[in-house]
Amino acid sequence: MSFWVYILRCADRSYYTGHTDNLEQRIGQHQQGLCGGYTTLRLPVELVFSQECSTREEALAAEQQIKGWSRKKKEAMMRGDWAEVSRLAKGTQRDGALIHPSTSSGRTGNGQ
């Protein structure tokens, strides 16, 4: 079973970060307003980043890590600009611990 950490861009240009074990289904739920809370009030939403994780714990830890990042740092990660992510980390080790470039691209765009 695969797990995913993902970022949605909402209609108000804000970002929502979450994790799931069924990415396609979860994005559909967000897009239909079935998740309640943050994204329901900011439809439509678009998937702008996803990364596959080996365990639910890894996906949750990545979600929590990303939620603590600035908008600029999230956008650098979504672009794959790891030098900028490192620069924005300001020397804190925990910022680079879980999210890293992957040989198998879990990143997606255009809602795919």
GIBEL-V610842 format. One record per pair of residues at least 6 apart in sequence whose ideal C-beta (glycine too) atoms are under 8 Angstrom apart, sorted by the first residue. I is the first residue (numbers start at 1). J is the second residue. Records with the same first field share a line. If there is no record, write none. Layout:
I=J + J
//
This chain:
1=21
2=21 + 52 + 53
3=19 + 20 + 21 + 52 + 53 + 54 + 55 + 56 + 58 + 59
4=19 + 20 + 21 + 23 + 26 + 50 + 51 + 52 + 53 + 59 + 106
5=17 + 18 + 19 + 50 + 51 + 53 + 59 + 62 + 63 + 66 + 99
6=17 + 18 + 19 + 20 + 23 + 26 + 27 + 47 + 49 + 50 + 51
7=15 + 16 + 17 + 47 + 48 + 49 + 50 + 66 + 74 + 78
8=15 + 16 + 17 + 18 + 27 + 30 + 39 + 45 + 46 + 47 + 48
9=15 + 45 + 46 + 48
10=16 + 38 + 39 + 42 + 43 + 45
11=42 + 43 + 44 + 45
12=42
14=42
15=48 + 71 + 74
16=30 + 38 + 39 + 42 + 45
17=63 + 66 + 67 + 74
18=26 + 63
19=53 + 56 + 59 + 60 + 62 + 63
20=26 + 59
21=56
23=50
26=35
27=45 + 47 + 111
29=35
30=39 + 45
31=43 + 44 + 45
33=39 + 40 + 43
34=40
39=45
46=110 + 111
47=108 + 109 + 110 + 111 + 112
48=78 + 109
49=74 + 77 + 78 + 107 + 108
50=106 + 107 + 108
51=62 + 99 + 102 + 106 + 107
52=102 + 104 + 106
53=59 + 62
58=98
61=98
62=98 + 99
65=94 + 95 + 97 + 98 + 99
66=74 + 77 + 99
69=77 + 88 + 95
70=88
72=84 + 88
73=84 + 85 + 88 + 89 + 95
76=82 + 84 + 85 + 88
77=85 + 99
78=107
80=101 + 107
82=100 + 101
85=95 + 96 + 99
86=96
88=95
89=95 + 96
//
